[in-house]
Amino acid sequence: MSQFVLIRQLLDALLPPILGFIPMETIQCLYNGRVRVAIRVRPRNAEDLLSDADFTDCVELQPEDEEVEAEKKHWNSESYRFDEVFTESASQRRVYEVVAKPVVESVLNGSNGRVMAYGQTGTDKTYTIGRLGNDDASEHGIMVRALEDIIANTTPTSDCVEISYLQLYMESIQDLLAPENINIPITEDPRTGEVSLPGASVVKIQDIEHLLQQLQIGETNRHAANTKLNTESSCSHAILMVYVRRSVHEKHEKVEDEISSQEKFTRIDAPGGSRIPIVRKSKLLIVDLAGSERVDKSGSEGQLLEEAKFINLSLTSLRKCINALAENSPLIPIRDSKLTRLLCDSFGGSARTLLIVTIGPSARHHAETTSTIMFGQRAMKIVNMLELKEEFDYESLCRKLEKPVDQLTEEIERQQKSRKNDKDEMEKRLRECQDPFAEAEKNLVTRSEFLEKENTRLELETKDVLNGLNHQKDLNVLMRDEVASLEMSLKHSKQYQLENSTYQQVLADTTQMYEEKIAELIKKLGDEHARSETAEEQLDAIKILLSDSEQKIQQQKTENYTYQKVLADTTQMYEKKIKELTEQLEDEHARLEGAEEQLHEAKNLLSGHQKSMQDEIDELKMRLHEMGRHEELTVNELQSLKSELIDLLSEKAMLTGELHAVNQKLSAEEKQRKTIEN
């Protein structure tokens, strides 16, 4: 045993640092575990008492030394040591608690376990393993007691216990819980080498009553026969598979001593600092092997003989495998029988194995008893490497995370809806801004067209006024020519008066009167000349005003063009910014973390642009108002010029009338003078 202790200490020292670097979902903790073998002797029955009355028992038990002394030829004997020795008085409870319960505890802690009974037919293997004991609980075998402990140490809400109950009958695997399932195939995982039976029914155990009901169904469907050696001889190997799925609780789970040192290496934190749930999956096989028998002793015939042949062949294959493993042979004939394939993990595998060999005290079966003892001795040489199988319970973690995920999904949907509403609001505001922009642009275009038409009209009116003033100037020149001709006529008249002195006295008064009138006319002509000069000055002022108006109109055109260009640039800038905002809004779905900040910046940018746009619109309105005021002033000045022009035209008409009257008077005087001369 010291060798095993040293190996275990070495593994305890080496495995933790190694396992710390293995990034696997399933972490296996390996330990050595020799196959434990216990021997149990059944009590003498009536047949033994009758046939062996004159003989002593072929074996002598020494429970205190855990030894069995078997007789050999020539009255010699040899002692054999086992892990446990049970006398015929050992109770079912003691057998379970001493040898089988540690295996069940190992299964609860995550290791696979195997419990099997081997021996000659009629040595109480089924009693030890599969006794149901419906009437007396103290008669319960290992099957019932093991599952009672497993159910008692598991929680229905977080743990799961399932069973499959099979029999190997004439090399055919049959389902005892569903008899219609026959010839169930054996499959082997190429990666892990684990054996499974995909066609076997799996029943989830709810409570002890449900368990006993299922075991009773399986016991009823199992093949049995009446032979000379046993009235209820099993004709098949019965295999109870118990699947245990158990959640690991960090604070309250106390692991067996040999795996507690590895506990800290199998814990991995989940995102957020929480522990990922860990589940341990283990499998317990409880095997009630059919008894080996000699046909000459059992008296089997016909179908029973065929069944005995298959039983002996499978047990022979099992013994060959045990011998090869005990001798460290490189070739293990596991595939010679379905029984050895099913039990491949029990000997030399990764399961904790308990073998109970059962023998009878009768000297009539000395050879079979010795063979059974030697089978147990060879099995004790086999060492298994135990595995603790832990897996991350992602299903439980998913169930726990469903609610937070739903909450996060709702929050994301709410944020997406809020962002969509913000996007719609921004698009609405952009449309509202685009409408005033379009209306302002339309108003500016209409105002510009109106100003151009008004400018054209003013130019035409100015040209008409200039033409009228030029015509008036020509008329004034003609009037000056007529006044000059009148002056010449007066000079001639004076000369004529000087020459005709006779008429001077007559014409003196007339001449004086004419001179006075001429003086008045000259004065009026001077005034008219002054007025003409004033009119010319006013005309020059009007020209200056017209040129200023043209300059202002040109400036207004330039400003309008500038305003239109600024408006087009502003509109293009806003369209670009609107396009950028639209692209940003489309990218909002991908950038969840910075969405709110970008949205705030977009709002600030939009408000700044709206403010600047409003200032520009106010400035444009002020400029348009100023242009309108200048236009009103120009119109008023033109109206005043028109009124002055009308006054000048009226004065011209009056002067023309007076000149016509003077001409008529002069003509009349000229006629009178000619008449007088004649």
C-alpha angles and dihedrals in degrees: 000000000000089000091057091048091053092049091050093049090050092052091047089055098044106035101062097062091041094050091047089069098045110103096202132136089218115049116194121202110203125209133165117249123176117217106263115221126196126184125212128188118207120223121259114271129208093272092052092049090051100043099036100040092121096041133074124232116281092226134046119203124215104186094174090060094034088235137132121207113205125190120242133189122301092028092293122137137197130205124227125194121220133177091248134008120201121193124212089267095058112121125232090244094054092049091052098044096045101047112004102042094065088056091051090049089051089052090051088052093054107270126117117250136200127195118178139164122219129183150101118309113274097029096114099259092143089045090055097042111026107020107140098192096198093174099038122035091201089067094060113129129221094277095060096039094048093051091045089057092045093051091045092053097046132076117228092215098055104015133061133206120190132171140200120193116201141165130207104219119176091338091308120116110222131183112240092193093049107027092188089070105087134156091029109188125232117231128190127205106236091209102046100017090229115155120226138174108218095184097054119105117243119208123196110225115228103179143335094280091054090048094051089048092054093045090050090053091051093046090052092053095047119107115248136162142188115249136165091261099043132017091208103033116172113237095193142040110256118212123188112195115198117191114199122191110183131176117227115233111206100209103035104032113105110191125208115274095253094057102032092089089062097049096095092053094059097057119095125178120238122220110288094036096279123129119255106236113252124209127195118214119195138161130216120200118196108188126191103193118206113249123261113238144176113239092219090058099039095043093219118175139175112351092003089056092053090049091050091052093054091045093051092045093053092045090049089053089050092051090049091053091048091050092048092049093046090052093044090240115179092223117065113184095216095143095057091092139017088235092061091045091054091047097041091113092051099068118041091352135100101278130098103244131201119188119194112195114197124202138176126232095228117117089212089076097044094131094050091046092051091048091051092049091050090049089056092047092054091046090056089064093063118098121200125201105227120217128206106207116202125169132183109257097228092164092059090043090051091050090050092047095047093086096047089045090051090048091049090047090052090047091050091048090048091049091046090050090048091049090047090051090048089049091050090047091050092047089049091051091047090052089048089051093046091055094057089044091054092043092048090048090048091048091048091050091048091047091048091050090048091050091048091051091046090048090051090049092049091049090053092047090047090052090050091050091049090049090050091048091049089050090049089050090053090050090051089052090052090049091052089050091052091047089050090050090049090052089051090049090051091051090052089047091053091049090048090050090051090051092045100046088165091075096043096090091047094045097037094090091041091048092047089049090048091047090052090048090044089050088050090048091047089049089048090047089051090050088046090049090049089047089049090051088048089048090049090049089048089047090052089048089049089050090050090047090047091050089047089048089049090048090047090046089049089047089049089050089049091047090046090051089046090048091048091048091046089047091049091047090047091048091048090047091050091046090052091047090046088051090048091048090049091051090047090050090051090050091050091087091060097041101057097156098053097034098102094047092048090047090052091049090048090051091049090047091049093048090049091050091046090051093047090045090051090050090050091048090050090049091049090049091051091049091048089049090051090049090050090050091050089048091053090050091050091048091049091049091049090049090052090048089050091051091048089048090052089050091050090049091051091049089048090052090049092049090047089053093049091048089050090051091048090049090050091050091047090050091049092049089047091052090046090049091050090048091051091048092051 
